Amino acid sequence: MRFPHRNVGRSLAAFAVGLCLLAHGVPACAANADVNHGSVTFLAHQADVPLEGRFARFAGKVEFDPDHPQGASVHVAIDVQSADAGSADANALLLGHEFFDAQRYPEATFSATAITPLGPGRYLAKGALLLKGHSGDVSVPFAARRDATGLWLEGSAKISRLAYKVGEGQWSDTSTLDDEVQIQFKLQVAP
């Protein structure tokens, strides 16, 4: 079965991105993520058609020094009710019981206390993602760079939506909607 609107997939993708942000996006010297200078998006596929979306509200606390990542910690919270797939119908489906069940589970969180370097300016955050009452381990590769405005974190990760019961009932059929959702984020961590 196909989504009634392409934007539903977009919302699912945005959600995934939000989760990825949870996994990647907070690391940057004991500070809060500046949501005015960042984005969390998601990308899913329905019958090879890309479905994109975003999360408008998220917050995070990051303790991260790119030169000494071993003592880092990250905690990110995403307001799943802020998911936007581009249409009211798609958003309603995404927030409903079969997908995010936002009334019952209004927030998704990611917490990481293990961040390891992968190479110059590249890192891997490992932590727990809690979504729709289900928890799982997530590894999120990201890049960190400083400029005159602060520390920027940018990355993406792929998650299994079905591992978190996102897309139940008719939406659990992976021939209709792919299980894999890519979450992308770009965040500025204010000092």
Secondary structure, 3 states (H helix, E strand, C coil): CCCCCHHHHHHHHHHHHHHHHHHHCCCCCCEEEEEEEEEEEEEEEECCEEEEEEECCEEEEEECCCCCHHHCEEEEEEEHHHEECCCHHHHHHHHCCCCCCCCCCCEEEEEEEEEEEEECCEEEEEEEEEECCEEEEEEEEEEEEEECCEEEEEEEEEEECHHHCCCCHHHHCCCCCCCEEEEEEEEEECC
